[in-house]
Amino acid sequence: MRNPTILGLAAIVLLFPVCGHAQPPAVSPSPSVSPSPFYSAEEYQRAHFLFDKLRTDLKTSQGSTPANLIDQAGAAVNALERHWDNAVYDSRQMDDTILVLETAVDLSPLHRDRANLGDDVSRLLDLQQEYY
């Protein structure tokens, strides 16, 4: 009788730490909550969609557009995004980013790249008009 009691207590002691350290299930953030205190969730998502699309289109046009121009445009987009996240609206920075992207559009020999980057510039101009 003594062995079953000791074994039962040992089993409880061994199982208790496992149960005590269980983590609650991860809760995903609500899509209606903005990760930024400066913007609504919709504004934040819309701007970051634009920045992501700009980087994707720049990457796609790497083979046809001068590499130094792509690097310059990518750096400008990254800086613009960092400032956007901190609600820093530098109109000169926006103008410079648009200018380097327009230059990439002009120098790209492929119609597809010109169309994609041109669309991105148009969206960036909309963002500029609304916030800068």
Contacts in CASP RR format, 6 or more apart in sequence:
PFRMAT RR
TARGET T0000
AUTHOR 0000-0000-0000
METHOD contacts of the structure
MODEL  1
MRNPTILGLAAIVLLFPVCGHAQPPAVSPSPSVSPSPFYSAEEYQRAHFL
FDKLRTDLKTSQGSTPANLIDQAGAAVNALERHWDNAVYDSRQMDDTILV
LETAVDLSPLHRDRANLGDDVSRLLDLQQEYY
29 35 0 8 1.000
31 41 0 8 1.000
32 41 0 8 1.000
33 41 0 8 1.000
34 40 0 8 1.000
34 41 0 8 1.000
34 43 0 8 1.000
34 44 0 8 1.000
35 44 0 8 1.000
36 44 0 8 1.000
36 85 0 8 1.000
36 87 0 8 1.000
38 85 0 8 1.000
38 86 0 8 1.000
38 87 0 8 1.000
39 47 0 8 1.000
39 87 0 8 1.000
47 81 0 8 1.000
47 84 0 8 1.000
47 127 0 8 1.000
48 81 0 8 1.000
50 120 0 8 1.000
50 123 0 8 1.000
50 124 0 8 1.000
50 127 0 8 1.000
51 77 0 8 1.000
51 80 0 8 1.000
51 81 0 8 1.000
51 84 0 8 1.000
53 120 0 8 1.000
53 123 0 8 1.000
54 74 0 8 1.000
54 77 0 8 1.000
54 101 0 8 1.000
54 120 0 8 1.000
54 124 0 8 1.000
55 74 0 8 1.000
55 77 0 8 1.000
55 78 0 8 1.000
57 113 0 8 1.000
57 116 0 8 1.000
57 117 0 8 1.000
57 120 0 8 1.000
58 70 0 8 1.000
58 73 0 8 1.000
58 74 0 8 1.000
58 77 0 8 1.000
58 104 0 8 1.000
58 117 0 8 1.000
60 112 0 8 1.000
60 113 0 8 1.000
60 116 0 8 1.000
61 70 0 8 1.000
61 104 0 8 1.000
61 108 0 8 1.000
61 110 0 8 1.000
61 113 0 8 1.000
61 116 0 8 1.000
61 117 0 8 1.000
62 70 0 8 1.000
64 108 0 8 1.000
64 109 0 8 1.000
64 110 0 8 1.000
64 113 0 8 1.000
65 104 0 8 1.000
65 107 0 8 1.000
65 108 0 8 1.000
65 113 0 8 1.000
66 107 0 8 1.000
69 100 0 8 1.000
69 103 0 8 1.000
69 104 0 8 1.000
69 107 0 8 1.000
70 104 0 8 1.000
72 100 0 8 1.000
73 97 0 8 1.000
73 100 0 8 1.000
73 101 0 8 1.000
73 104 0 8 1.000
76 93 0 8 1.000
76 96 0 8 1.000
76 97 0 8 1.000
76 100 0 8 1.000
76 101 0 8 1.000
77 97 0 8 1.000
77 101 0 8 1.000
79 93 0 8 1.000
79 97 0 8 1.000
80 93 0 8 1.000
80 94 0 8 1.000
80 97 0 8 1.000
83 89 0 8 1.000
83 90 0 8 1.000
83 93 0 8 1.000
89 131 0 8 1.000
89 132 0 8 1.000
90 132 0 8 1.000
91 128 0 8 1.000
91 132 0 8 1.000
94 124 0 8 1.000
94 127 0 8 1.000
94 128 0 8 1.000
94 132 0 8 1.000
97 124 0 8 1.000
98 121 0 8 1.000
98 124 0 8 1.000
98 125 0 8 1.000
98 128 0 8 1.000
101 117 0 8 1.000
101 118 0 8 1.000
101 120 0 8 1.000
101 121 0 8 1.000
101 124 0 8 1.000
102 118 0 8 1.000
102 121 0 8 1.000
104 117 0 8 1.000
105 113 0 8 1.000
105 114 0 8 1.000
105 117 0 8 1.000
105 118 0 8 1.000
105 121 0 8 1.000
108 114 0 8 1.000
108 117 0 8 1.000
END
